[in-house]
């Protein structure tokens, strides 16, 4: 009986996904691929790094998604003077002279970490624990965060003055690295029309908290054939320059490859991608479809690749 209900739930998931996308499209013009991958990460319990120049509606996109999902939203503007206690919370003395923990903005469902690379490593590390453990430690006490919990961080790729590059360990915690590009001419015309008139789009709640938790469980139940898992693991192994599987271009242009977390995310994201496109199990094409945002921030180019203008996209393409 449970198997039948899972099949029905998978069929319904395709409808829920389409409803969610059309609701977001009321406010966000274009950026279809970014919106789709953001939703997939939420279905997989993953965190996302959004990279793009200012003014591309990254913050608006995150806020719109949290509204459509009916989730709590918290925006933290990362600055060089931000301390861990500013995001986690702190213990204070109450009127009875007892210590009391006051929760910080991290205690919400959707956390927008705006310009995450502007804050020192100490504060980045506090966020790292929350992302990995779904809990924070303050004064020796462990506080569990609400579920679902997502960190959607933004990063400006052009202004590097006064920034602290994210360490590889923290980058690896992000499931997807999404590149937000400029809109097309027609999309920009539509954006200008929408934002310079008095029309306001009301976002309806499409999924409840319970719906999201059920979808996350459902995605993990989706069966995967061994050859698909092996393909994902082989794809990741090919990114490691010292691996026997690595093609010549990888050995020549990469100094570092992706770790096992990339293989896990490839399989998980392929499951979600297959499910929202009406399939009951992912195939190799689904793994390829999600590989760019998963591998993009996990492989490190060497000086030769930089000098010869070899892009990450071209290198990932060579893996296929």
Buried (B, 14 or more C-beta within 10 A) or exposed (E): EEEEEBEEBBEEBBEBBEBBBEBBBBBBBBBEBBBBBBBBBBBBBBBBBBBBEEEBBBBEBBBBBBBBBBBBBBBBEBBEEBEBBBBBBBBEEEEEEEEEBEBBBBBBBBBBBBBBBBBBEEBBEBBBBBBEEBEBEBEEEEBEBEEBBBBBBBBBEEEEEEBBEBEEEBBBBBBBBBBBEEBEEEBEEBBEEBEEEEEEEEBEEBBEBEBBEBBBEBBEEBEBEEEBBEBBBEBBBBBBBEBEBBBEBBEBBBEBBBBEBBBBBBBBBBBBBBBBBEBEBBBBEBBBBBBBBBBBBBBBBBEEBEEEEBEBEEBBEBBE
